[in-house]
Amino acid sequence: MKCLYDSLIIVHCFVLIFPSKMNENKPRDSQNLACVFCRKTDDCPYKYGEKKTNEKWNLTVHYYCLLMSSGIWQRGKEEEGLYGFLIEDIKKEVHRASKLKCSICKKSGASIGCVAPRCKRSYHLPCGLERECIFQFTGNFASFCWNHRPVQITTSNNYRDSLPCTICLEYIEPIPTYSVLQSPCCKNAWFHRDCLQVQAINAGIFFFRCTICNNSEIFQKEMLKMGIHIPEKDASWELEENAYQDLLQHHERCDVRRCRCKEGREYNEPDSKWEIKRCQCCGSSGTHLACSSLRSWEQNWECLECRSIIYNSGFQKAKKHAAPKSNKVAITDCLLEESSPKLQKLSPGLQHKDLLRVFLSVFAALEENLYYEAGKMLAISLVHGGPSPGFFSKTLFNCLVYGPENTEPVLEDVSDFDVAQIIIRINTAADITDLNSVINECYNYLDVIGCLRHVTTLNDKYMLAKDVLVYQVIKRVQIPFESFKQGLKTLGVLEKIQTYPEAFYDVLCHKPETLSAKVLSDLFETNTLPDVQASGYWKNYLQNIEKGKSATTMEDILIFATGCNSIPPAGFKPTPSIEYLHTDFPVGNKCNNCLGLPITKTYKEFEENMDFTIRNNIKLEKEEYSHYIEP
């Protein structure tokens, strides 16, 4: 009996000492295995990296725990050990970490240390993430504790409102913190750290870039510094087989009410009257040429839904009339004679949302004719009293009004930095030798664009520079410009632009007028008998906002009263007005563009009630809009 007991003791000791040998042939559930560094079983690639197990040596690690450990280096090839880290090095690092206590959870095994001089803090990776430490996945894979972590250097914060994360679109406070990061290249772009990390892992080093300006170099450098891991791999969507197969499928069905084809709606015979033509606007509806009396494939066709937006908007064609003597021409007089009584009045804010939805749906569906559609949508926006575009350059405007042949572009129109440098070098050539040197360096480029010329005198440089400038700004984009121009002809908009260039220049080339106390005071008319005290409070309130003494802005007041954050090119209809009400709080009536001002005993009460109501109203509208656009 004693011999049997001794034998069981020996077997039990053997199992404890050599567990891997006993379980070598048994299937293991890697989900339940703990990382040898952080001792957690969690399998969360976005937070800890991929979890990997070496069955032979019974070692399980999180990729990030392995990368960030302070006493280990990758000495092997990618296929050796775990991720190129040799097994013997991993064991030594685990042994070293077993002697270090985590500064956060107070348990042993803290393999990661802060790199700041004289800082002796050590921690596990999960503990460091919870305590908001920074781990840099570049260079020497440095880590920084919560006291020494790098912070973003940003300009002074001019944002009074919350701004949306440009990835998830949820509103966040635009203040750089551990969980909120700002784009280094677009100062109005803000992100959640978690959103950025998920996007970086999915996009990889080739596609991870600023969501606003598409910059990758500056953006990635800043994000690496702030602890975002950017894997050196292709984007996840590029690795999916047949991921874009649906984009290659065209709509091939006749959708008109009465299809005349005896072979059925799906029948499509190219180069015949039974060829299917898709809607030029949405691309999601089709017709046989014969079913819509189309004479040829080149003839445009729109489905009923798109046609109702473009042609049945209720406006009649403007009649020709002599140009007015005054330079101040009302935009509505230029474009329209009268509006249809069938058209329901919408607030400017709603009109803008509707047009934006049309823009997005059209651009998402089209595979060609984008410039034409952009011109068409811009024309419709102007006709409906939409916001002033304000982004046209003077050269683009002159091309539309006077024609490209009568327009002289300037260097500021060249967006390509390299081409701009070539033009500058040609214009600043000091002698004929210097000029020929520039021509020789840019020989292939000048030859391809048809601007290569033999120069005999230094004065030839001006003609050469002009040729390059005209090609880059005008000739190179001649086809898209003509397409955009055709789109602007919708509802006679281009004709009115060419007839009244002075009136349209401010609309197309200048940003909306900056709101001031005087502009806003002059904008609102008084419909009721004014209350002297409340009228004085109103003027003082506008002046305090202009001086920056209030969290409310001029734009907030305009939105509260009219639903628009700027004065539309066509003005407001009806004209914004003010009423004095025996209430404690202001009232905004966007349908009538009316602002009801409270009659209070003191100015302080007036200011507090105005700020409280307007700010909360704007916040609620933003929250509703964020839910509205949420996919």
PERA-V247141 format. One record per helix or strand. SS is the DSSP state (H for helix, E for strand). FROM is the first residue (numbers start at 1). TO is the last residue. If there is no record, write none. Layout:
# PERA-V247141
ss={SS;SS}
from={FROM;FROM}
to={TO;TO}
This chain:
# PERA-V247141
ss={H;H;H;H;E;E;H;E;E;H;E;E;E;E;H;E;E;E;E;E;E;H;H;H;H;E;E;H;H;E;H;E;H;H;H;H;H;H;H;H;H;H;H;H;H;E;H;H;E;E;E;H}
from={2;19;30;45;51;59;63;82;85;87;101;108;112;122;125;134;143;163;171;180;190;193;217;236;245;276;286;290;304;315;331;339;348;370;394;404;411;417;432;443;460;475;490;501;517;525;532;554;577;587;594;603}
to={17;22;32;48;54;62;68;82;85;97;101;108;113;123;130;135;144;165;172;182;192;207;225;238;248;278;288;292;310;315;335;339;365;383;402;406;413;427;441;448;473;488;499;509;523;526;546;562;581;589;598;628}
